[in-house]
Amino acid sequence: MKKNPAENYLNSLGSPRSMVTVANCIKNIALMLGQQDYSKADWSKLRRTHWLKVHNSLKSRGCSGATVNLYLTVFKAVAREAWSLDLLSQSVYLKIKNIKGVHYERLPKGRSLSLKECRLLLESCYNGTTKGYRDRAIFALMFGCGLRRAEIVSLKYEDWNCCERSFTFVGKGNKERKVFLPTDLNKVIDEWLYNRGLSEGVFFPRMRTGTNKTLFVFESMNPSSIYRILQQRCNDAGLGAVRPHDFRRTFATRMLEAGCDLFILQRSMGHSSVATTSRYDYRNEVSQEKFCRALRF
């Protein structure tokens, strides 16, 4: 049976969310090229000129530069897989590989939370309930250690080193990394573990409310649950819109404000490129607002 380079590329991805995103891109690329089913498409006929057709289709839809470059990355990756399976010649693959992405510059999305906002968010969870202790611990790890939603829900108790006050886990991209808990947040994690117990398994188990007490279900939460928890707590704290990824932006900005080297921060966040890490730096925006607000006329 002939191997499909598109499916090979999808299966090589470690993140379920990335697989969904890339699968949608591949499906749309196949449709733009007149193929109804990417799994049955003949990718051996892929050529550089096909990207022009895809690019023009994306432009006609008004897609952003980031979206166009995402599709180009996927297009090249499928071509690379086709070449590795001997479905494309090297000369054809190199022509595709050398296609340049779209140059653009936009203001970064999201924002970095202030220390006051972080404190208000933690305080909004302080209601003496087990869920409150859990939610506080989740937020503490997200803006104190820079963890992603998917990494939070996949954490295990075995990943926690009580003596070092650190977590060692495998995150996005199948990268193992270690993060250290800020001293100010030690109490938050300790209180959560006191309520959770020291059982092995999921660090933040699902919870359900029984007739008499709240029970743990030692299964992983869905990453989307973090978003719902955050929105509820933001409402309780009287904060504006906050996205879960804003916590990583907050972590990066605070680390850089404290004088952290950019390459150390890159490893802490699990990025493959320091250029990606630099996009999480919101110091200039915060400073700009501070000085502009202080102007007097």
C-alpha positions in Angstrom: 0.0 0.0 0.0 1.3 3.4 -1.0 2.3 5.6 2.0 0.6 9.0 2.2 3.1 11.8 3.1 0.3 14.0 4.5 -0.7 11.3 7.0 2.9 10.6 7.8 3.4 14.3 8.7 0.3 14.3 10.9 1.3 11.2 12.8 4.7 12.8 13.5 3.1 15.6 15.5 3.2 15.3 19.2 0.5 17.7 20.2 -3.2 16.8 19.7 -4.0 20.5 19.2 -1.3 20.8 16.5 -2.7 17.7 14.8 -6.1 19.3 14.5 -4.7 22.6 13.2 -2.4 20.9 10.7 -5.1 18.4 9.6 -7.4 21.4 8.7 -4.6 23.0 6.8 -3.9 19.9 4.8 -7.6 19.3 4.1 -8.0 22.9 2.8 -4.8 22.7 0.7 -6.1 19.5 -0.9 -9.5 21.2 -1.7 -7.7 24.2 -3.2 -5.8 21.8 -5.4 -9.0 20.1 -6.5 -8.7 17.0 -4.2 -11.7 16.1 -2.0 -9.8 13.7 0.2 -6.2 14.5 1.3 -5.6 10.8 2.3 -6.3 9.8 -1.3 -4.5 12.7 -3.0 -1.5 11.9 -5.2 1.1 14.1 -3.4 3.8 12.8 -5.8 2.5 15.4 -8.3 3.1 18.3 -5.8 5.0 21.2 -7.4 6.1 24.7 -6.6 3.4 26.2 -8.9 0.7 24.6 -6.7 1.7 26.9 -3.8 0.9 29.9 -6.0 -2.7 28.5 -6.4 -2.9 27.9 -2.6 -1.5 31.3 -1.9 -3.9 33.1 -4.2 -6.8 31.3 -2.7 -5.8 32.3 0.8 -5.3 35.9 -0.3 -8.7 36.0 -1.9 -10.2 34.9 1.5 -8.4 37.8 3.2 -6.2 35.5 5.3 -3.5 37.2 7.5 0.2 36.8 6.9 0.4 34.5 9.9 -2.2 32.2 8.3 -0.5 32.2 4.9 2.9 31.3 6.5 1.2 28.5 8.5 -0.1 27.0 5.3 3.3 27.4 3.7 4.9 25.5 6.6 2.4 22.7 6.2 2.8 22.7 2.4 6.6 22.4 2.8 6.3 19.7 5.4 4.1 17.5 3.3 6.6 18.0 0.4 9.4 17.0 2.7 7.6 13.8 3.7 6.9 13.1 0.0 10.6 13.5 -0.8 11.6 11.2 2.1 9.2 8.5 0.7 10.8 8.9 -2.7 7.6 10.3 -4.1 9.3 13.6 -5.1 12.6 14.1 -6.7 15.2 16.2 -4.8 15.1 19.0 -7.4 11.3 19.3 -7.1 11.5 19.3 -3.3 14.3 21.9 -3.2 12.2 24.3 -5.3 9.3 24.0 -2.9 11.7 24.3 0.1 13.0 27.6 -1.2 9.6 29.3 -1.3 9.7 32.4 0.8 7.1 33.2 3.4 5.1 36.5 3.6 6.8 39.4 5.3 4.5 41.2 7.7 4.6 42.9 11.1 1.7 43.2 13.5 1.2 44.1 17.1 1.4 41.0 19.3 -1.9 39.5 20.5 -2.8 39.2 24.1 -1.2 41.0 27.0 0.9 40.6 30.1 -0.9 40.8 33.4 0.2 43.2 36.1 1.3 41.9 39.5 -1.9 43.4 40.9 -4.1 41.5 38.4 -2.2 38.2 39.3 -2.9 38.8 43.0 -6.6 39.6 42.4 -6.9 36.4 40.4 -5.4 34.3 43.1 -7.5 36.0 45.8 -10.7 35.3 43.7 -10.0 31.6 44.3 -9.5 31.9 48.0 -12.9 30.8 49.2 -12.0 27.8 51.4 -13.2 25.2 48.8 -11.2 22.4 47.3 -11.9 23.8 43.8 -10.6 27.2 45.0 -7.3 25.6 46.1 -7.1 23.8 42.8 -7.8 26.8 40.7 -5.3 28.9 42.6 -2.6 26.2 42.0 -3.4 26.0 38.3 -3.0 29.8 37.9 0.1 29.8 40.0 1.8 27.3 37.7 0.6 29.1 34.6 1.9 32.6 35.3 4.6 31.5 37.8 6.2 28.8 35.7 4.9 29.5 32.2 3.0 26.3 31.6 0.6 25.8 28.8 -3.0 24.6 29.3 -2.2 21.2 27.8 0.8 20.8 30.0 -1.2 21.7 33.1 -3.8 19.0 32.6 -1.2 16.4 31.7 0.9 17.0 34.9 1.4 14.0 37.2 2.1 14.0 40.9 5.3 12.0 40.0 6.5 15.1 38.1 6.7 17.1 41.3 9.9 17.3 43.3 9.1 18.6 46.7 12.7 19.1 47.8 13.6 21.1 44.7 10.2 22.7 44.5 10.2 21.9 40.8 8.3 20.0 38.1 10.0 17.9 35.4 7.7 16.9 32.6 7.4 16.3 28.8 5.6 19.2 27.2 4.7 20.4 23.7 6.9 19.0 20.9 7.9 16.0 23.1 10.4 18.2 24.9 11.3 17.4 28.5 11.9 20.4 30.7 12.2 21.4 34.3 10.5 24.5 35.8 11.0 25.9 39.3 8.2 27.2 41.5 8.6 30.9 42.6 9.1 31.1 46.4 6.1 33.3 46.8 3.9 30.6 45.4 5.1 27.7 47.5 2.1 28.0 49.9 -0.3 27.8 47.0 1.0 24.5 45.8 1.3 23.1 49.4 -2.3 24.0 50.2 -3.5 22.3 47.1 -1.5 19.1 47.8 -2.9 19.1 51.4 -6.4 19.1 49.9 -5.6 16.8 47.0 -3.6 14.3 49.0 -0.3 12.6 47.8 -1.7 10.0 45.6 0.1 9.2 42.3 -1.6 10.2 39.1 -3.0 13.4 37.6 -1.8 16.4 39.5 -5.0 18.3 38.8 -7.7 15.6 38.7 -11.2 16.3 37.6 -13.7 17.1 40.3 -17.4 16.4 40.8 -19.7 17.5 43.5 -21.4 14.7 45.4 -24.2 15.0 47.9 -21.9 15.4 50.9 -18.5 16.3 49.6 -16.4 17.0 46.5 -14.9 13.9 45.0 -11.7 13.6 42.9 -11.9 11.7 39.6 -8.2 10.9 38.8 -8.5 11.6 35.1 -7.1 14.5 33.1 -9.2 17.6 32.6 -9.8 18.9 29.1 -7.6 21.9 28.3 -10.8 23.8 27.4 -11.8 23.5 31.1 -8.9 25.8 32.0 -10.4 28.5 29.8 -13.8 28.2 31.5 -12.3 28.2 34.9 -10.3 31.3 34.0 -13.3 33.2 32.7 -15.3 32.5 35.9 -12.5 33.6 38.1 -11.9 36.7 36.1 -15.5 37.6 36.6 -15.2 37.0 40.3 -12.1 39.2 40.4 -13.6 42.0 38.4 -10.9 41.7 35.7 -11.3 42.3 32.0 -10.7 39.7 29.3 -7.8 37.3 30.1 -6.7 34.5 27.8 -4.9 31.4 29.2 -1.9 32.1 27.0 -1.6 35.6 28.6 -0.2 33.7 31.6 2.8 32.6 29.5 3.2 36.2 28.3 3.1 37.3 31.9 5.7 34.8 32.9 8.1 35.7 30.1 7.7 39.5 30.7 8.3 39.1 34.5 11.4 36.9 33.9 12.9 39.4 31.5 12.1 42.3 33.9 14.1 40.3 36.5 17.1 40.2 34.2 16.7 36.6 32.9 18.8 35.7 29.9 16.6 35.2 26.8 18.2 31.8 26.0 17.5 30.6 29.6 13.9 31.8 29.2 13.7 29.9 25.9 14.5 26.7 27.6 12.1 27.4 30.5 9.2 28.0 28.1 10.1 25.0 25.9 10.5 27.0 22.7 12.6 25.6 19.8 13.6 29.1 18.7 14.6 32.2 20.7 12.7 34.3 18.1 9.5 32.7 19.3 10.4 33.5 22.9 11.1 37.2 22.0 7.5 37.6 20.9 6.4 37.0 24.5 8.3 40.1 25.7 5.7 42.8 26.6 8.1 45.1 28.5 8.1 47.7 25.8 4.4 47.9 25.7 4.1 48.2 29.5 6.8 50.9 29.5 5.2 52.8 26.6 1.9 52.9 28.4 3.5 53.9 31.7 5.3 56.9 30.1 2.5 57.9 27.8 0.0 58.0 30.7 2.3 60.2 32.7 2.5 62.9 30.0 1.0 66.3 31.0 -0.3 68.9 28.5 
